Amino acid sequence: MDKLLITGGSRLSGEIRISGAKNAALPILCAGLLSGDEVELSNVPRLQDVSTMLKLLRQMGLGAAQDGERVVLNGSAIDKLEAPYEMVKTMRASILVLGPLLARFGEAKVSLPGGCAIGSRPVDQHIKGLQAMGAEISIEAGYIHARAKRLKGARIVTDMITVTGTENLLMAATLAEGRTSLENAAREPEVTDLANLLVKMGAKIDGIGTDRLVVEGVERLHGASHAVVADRIETGTFLCAVAAAGGDVTLRNTRGDLLDVALDKLREAGVVLTSGPDWIRVQMASRPRAVSFRTTEYPGFPTDMQAQFMAVNSIADGVSHVTETIFENRFMHVQEMNRLGAAIVIEGNTAIINGVDHLVGAPVMATDLRASASLVIAGLAAQGETLVDRIYHLDRGYDGMELKLRGVGARIERVKS
């Protein structure tokens, strides 16, 4: 099992190219199930989760040719309408095949999902929405069985804001008969990116980027070409790395407008930021200031940036309070960060961080994707060597993180057990 060995204390300088967004690429790959024509995708990140999704789609009969960051999908020969447990257990996003399969073929059998252990993320909103569109759904032996001759348009109001739920129902609605209104829809840029691809494929969608999506169903979707949006979480992760370690780095192939709240918090911490249409320059020459925040749905502070920002707060001047409102188990990195010398106490869904002068390297263990990133950031800022174990979590969501960091002067290497 691979580990990352980090020798802290190096300032970062240079350029990093940001990859396409994992959380946009996964639903976009599933959209290939909606058409028998070719869908050409570019800027697809080279990640373990993407590989897992492509493997799942291929075993259904979806053609998927990959060449670096380019993927060409062809849904003309899909012959298996099932997502088995063996494939789904490692990645929750596999649930996103449910809506497209049901909408195009009238049937789907999908295992209940697995994925990161950061809390309960039920699929009941997906099921509720599809039932409102006329699907007959049962859950037997850990599988969701769904059938519908043709889905019917409906008004769907989800009980909570759910990103994958919005994406699943949006894809299903594109081929439903009549009008579907998705109320309380997620507004994340990754949802918008999926909607933009669906429109290119011939879908009729109004309200893109808002919390009310209105879809007029069509008989069929055709092929299209699309570039996956830049990964705002990878962008934020590298911004936090410079904030913690210090330096001067320019991020390319990214967009600052997707991270407004996080950028404001970084400025509050003392980071100097300048940006253009597809780049952000981050400069940090001093110890960061402590910054408090609470996570919430987009456009608020993203839960996927909470752990990385906590690494910055751990060495900041002052005391900060971080409140997690999205996932109940998303403080599992705190124990490991305290092993590095951080002073963090958990009270309910709030972490109280007393900034320390410095962290000290130690062996630590990653517990989920973003926790992995936070421990890398902490290791970059720590004195001495930090060994991060179980980095397969990191490989699920970051395309060559250690290579990109090494390119800007970090002393970091992948080692085998």
N, C-alpha and C positions, 0 to 999 in steps of 0.2 A: 504494500500500500504506500503510495507516494506521500511525502511530507514536504513542507516548505521550510527551509532554513534561512532565517533573516538575521543579518547583523545590522543593528540599528545605528542611528546617528548620522546617516548621510543625507545631505540636502539634495533635493530633486531638481533637475534642470534639463530642459529640452522639450520635445513634442511627443504627444501620444495620440494615435488615431483611435477614435471611439468606434466600436462595432455596432451593428444593428441590434435592436432591442429584442432580447429573449422573449419578453412578455407580449411583444407584437408578433414575432415570428411564429410562435406556436399556434395561435388561432389562425393566422394567415395560411399556414401549411394545411390546417384542417379545412379551410375554405376551398382547397383543391378538390375536396369530395363533392362539391356542389355542381361541378361542371364536367362534361365529357371532353372539353377542349383543353388546350395547353394553357397553363398559368406559369409565366416566367417571373421569377423572383430574383432580386439582387440585394446585396447588403445583408444577407442572411448570416447570422453569427455562427461560428464553428464551435458548438457547445455540445456537451453530453446530452442535455435535454433535447436539443434539435435532432441529434442522432437517434435518440430514443423515439421521438415522434415520427421521424422518417421511417424507422424500422416498423413501427406500428402501422403506418399508412401503407407501406409496401406489402405487408402481410394481408391487407384488405384487398390488394390488387391495384392500388393507385400507383401509377408510374411516377418515379421520383429520381431524376438524374441530378447528381450534385457535382459541381466543379468549383471548389473553393467556396466563395460566398454567393455563388449563383446556383439556383435550384430551379429545375423545370419539372412541373407536375403535369400528369395526364390522367384524368379520371375516366377514360373511356372503357376500361376493362375491370372495374371494381366488381368482385365476385364473392366477397366475404363481409358480412355486415356485423362483425363482432370485434370487440376490443377485449382480449382475454386478460385475466388477472395477472398473469406472468408479465405482461407488457405494461399494464396500468399501474401496478403497485409502486413503481419507482417514481411516478410522475403524475401529479394531480391533474395537470393540464390535459391529460388523455380524455377526460370527460367531454372535451370540446368536439369530439367526433360524433357525439350523440345527436345534436341538432341537425348538422348537415346530412348524416345518414338517414335520419327519420324524414327530413324534408324531401330529399331526392328519391329515396328508395322505398319509403313507407314502413321501414322496419329498422330496428337497431337493438343490439345486445351489448351492453357496456358494463364492465366490472366497476364496482364502486372503487373510487380512487385511493391512492396513497400519497406519497410526496413528503415534503418537509414536515417535521414534527413541531410546528410552531403554533398549534392550536386547532380548534374545531373549525372546519370550513365546509359546512354541510352543502349537499347538492339539492336540497329540498326546493330551493327557488327555481332551479332548472326544471325539475319535475312539475312543479306547480304551473309554471308558464307553459310548458308543452301540453299539459292537460287542458289548460284554458284554450289551447289551439286545437283541441279535439283528439289528442293522442290518448290511447289506452296504455297505461303504464303499470307494471307490477315489478316488485323486487323479490327475486327468488335466488336463494343460495349465493348471495353476494353480488348478483347481477341485476342491472336495470334492463327490463324487457319493455320495449316501446314499439307501438304499432299505430299506423294511421294511413288510410287510403290516400288522403291528401290533407295536410294541415289547413286549418281555417284561420283567417285573421281574427284577432281578439284584442281587447284592452287588457294589458297585463301590468299590474302594480306589484312590484316585489316588496317584501317586508323589510328588506335592507338593501343597501347598495352593494351589488356583487359584480365584480369585473367579469369573471368567467361566465356567470349567469347571464349578464347582458350580452356577451359575445355569442354564447350558445343560442339564445333566443333570437338574436339579430340574424344569425346565419339561417336559422330555421324559418324565420319570417320572410326571407327573400323569395322563397318558393311556395309560400302558403297562398291559399286562395283568398283574395280580399286584403283589407287593411289591418295591419297590426300596430298597436300603439304600446311602446315600452315606456312606462312611467317609472320614475326613480332610477333611471338608467345610470350606469357608471360613466363618468366623463373623462377617464384617463386617456392620455394621448395614444396608448396602445389600442384602445377601443376605437378611437377616431381613425387610426391607421387601418384597422380592419375594415371599417365602414367605407373608407376611401377606395380600398381594393374592390370591395363588393360593388360599389358604384361603377368602377371601371369594367366589371364583369357583367354589367347590365341591370343591377339591382336599383330600385327606386327608394331612396332613403332621404327623409327630411329630418332636420334637427341635429345633424352631426355635430358633436362637440358639446351638446346640451344634455340635460337630464330627461329629455323626452324625445325618443326616436320614433318616427312614424314611417312604416314600411308598407309600400304597395307591392304585393306579391306579383311575381312574373312567372311565366310558364317554364322558362329555362334561363340559365346563365351561360355566358360564353367565356372564352379565354381572355387574358389580359396580361400586361406587364406591370410590375410594381417594385419599387425599392423600399425595403423595410426601414421604418423610422429609426433615428439614432437612439441608442440606449441611454435614457436619462439617468438611470440608476448607476450604470457604469461611469457615466460622466460625474455624478455626484460622489461616487466612491473615490475616484482619482482626485477630485477637488479636496475631499477630506484628507487624503493621503498627504497632499502638499500642505494643507492647513496644520497637520500634526507634525510632519517632518521638516517643514520649511522648504523654501525654494522658489523657483520661477518656471512654470510649465505651461505650455499652450496645448489645449485639447482641440483636435481637428475632427471634422465630420460629426459635429454635434450641434445642439440648439439650446441656447440659454433660456428661451421662452418656455421650455417644458419643465423648468426647475425654479420658477420665480421665488417661491417661499424658501426653499433650501438655500438659494443664492443670497437672499436677504439675511438669513441666519448666519451664513458664512461671513458676510460683510460685518454683521454685528460682532462676530468673533474676532474681527481685525484683519480678515483676509482682503487683499486688494484684487478686484475682479474687473477685467475689461473684456468686451466681447464684440463679435460681428455676427453676420447671418449664419455662419457655420463653424465658428470657433469661439473658444473662451480661454483667456489667459488668466492664470491664477498665480499670485505672488504672496509669499508669507515670509516675513523677516523677524517676527517676534513670537513670544509665547501667546497662544490664543486666549481670548477672554471667554469666560463661562457663559453659555447661552442656554436658556430654557425653552422648551417647546412641547407640544402635544401632537401626536400623529392623528391624521384624519384623512378622509377620502380626498381625491383630487378635486380642486386645485390646492388643497391644504398640504401640510408637511407629510411626505410619503412614509408609510411604515417601513418600506424597503430601504430607507435611509437612516432609520433610527439607530441601529447598531453602529454604523460607521461614524455618525456624528457623536455618539457616546464615547468612542475612542478619542475623538478630539477633545471632548469635555473632560476626559480623565486626566489630561495634562494641562488643562486650562487654569487660568487665574480666577479663582472664585468658586462658588457653589452653584450648581445648576439642577433643575428638576426636569426630568423627561417622563412624560405621561404617554403610555401606549393604549390607544383606544380601539385598535383593530383586531389584534391577535393576543389571546390571553397568555400564551407561553413564549412570548418573544423577548424574554430577558435571560435566556439560557446562556448567553455569552458573558453575562456579568460575573459569574463565578470564575470563569477562565480569565477575564480581564483583571479581576482582583488578584489572581495568581501572579500577574505581572507587576503588582504593586499599586493598582488603582484602588481608590477608596469609594466604593459604590454600595449603597444600601437600598434594598427594595422594600417599599411600603405599598402593598396592594398592586395597583397598575402604574405606580410611579417609582422611578429610580432617582435617588438623590446622590449626586456625584460631587464629592469634594475634590477639586483638582489638586493633583500632586505635582511637585517640581519635576519629577521624572519617573518613568517606568523602568523596570529591570527585566531583561529577557529571562524566559523560562519555557519549559515545555507546556504547550496548551493543546486543547482538543476542540475542533470545530463541531458545532451541533446542528447547524443549518447553513443555508447559502449565505445570507447576509452576515450572520455571526462569523463565518469564515473571513469575510472581507474586513470586518472590524478588528479581528485578531491580527491580520496582516498589517493594517494601519497602525495598530498599537505596537507591533513588532518593529516597524520602521522608525517609530519615535523612541523606542526603548533603548537603554544602554545594554550592550552585550548581545548575546544570541537568543533568539526565540525560535522554537521548533513547533510549527503548526501541523498537527496530525489530522487525519480524516479530511483531506482537502478535496476528496471526490465531490463534496458539497460545492466547493468553489468552482470546480470544472463544469458543474451543471449550469452556471450562469455567467462566467467570465471567460472570454476568449483570450487565452494566453496572458493572464494577469501578470505572472512573474516576468515574462519576456518584455511586456510593456514597461513595467517598473524598472527592470534592469536597464532598459534603453534610456531612462532618464536619471541613472546614477544610483539606483537602489542596490544594495548588496543582498540579493535574494536568489536562491537556487532551489530547484526541485531535487529532492533526494529520495532514494528508494529505502524501504525498511531493511 
